[in-house]
Amino acid sequence: MPLKPPRYVCTVRRLIYWQYAQLIAKAAGFDGNYGFVVSCYKKLESGEMSWSSSIRDYEKELEKGRVCVYCGASENLSTDHIIPKSRAGVDPRIAALLDSSDNCVSACRKCNSSKGDRDIFEWYGPERLDDIPKLALSKFLKLAYRIHEMQGTLELKDPNMDGVLDIYDLGVVITNLIAKISQKAQAGDAPPPLRKRSAG
């Protein structure tokens, strides 16, 4: 079970570091060790430690061979976009990033179809977070950081505006979110606009 972050993990940047620190702890055999995770988190935040390069991720993929990153199947393979390309919104930089190999893993057609237009946190859901493959999670967190860095949203406290900073904020592309809100408003599903207060 993922560890609950401390209160000072209150922005997208910090939540990404917290999630990556848990990934490091798991890889080092210290899964669930709160002190180890906090130590890694602080080192990531200070720059004393950095995450693995995309070259290292590629090497890990080569070590496993061509198999589905999610279930291990070796037949009927396709390419899965960890964060769906449809989430790019209108920013061409984010569209290019989501169309790059940094956002791709091998997946069998069954897993790819099941995942559909969801990111890995949405697909696995809260009860299966521990089952997310390390390679897919590593790539996702680095992508999320780059997306939020491009958008200038690393210091936001709740990008998807659901009232809480959590893992579902990490894959949020602001222009895509704005488009969804706009579609809901046009369909009449949005709350009415705020009324101006009268002077007096």
Buried (B, 14 or more C-beta within 10 A) or exposed (E): EBBEBEEEBBBBBBBBBBBBBBBBBBEEEBBEBEEBBBBBBEBBBEEEBEBBEBEEBBEBBEEEEEBBBBEEBEEEBEEBBBBBEEBBBEBEEBBEBBEEEBBBBBBBBBBBEEBEEBBBBBBBEEEEBEEBBBBBBBBBBBBBBBBBEBBEBBEBEBBBEEEEBBBBBBBBBBBBBEBEEEEEEEEEEEEEEEEEEEEE
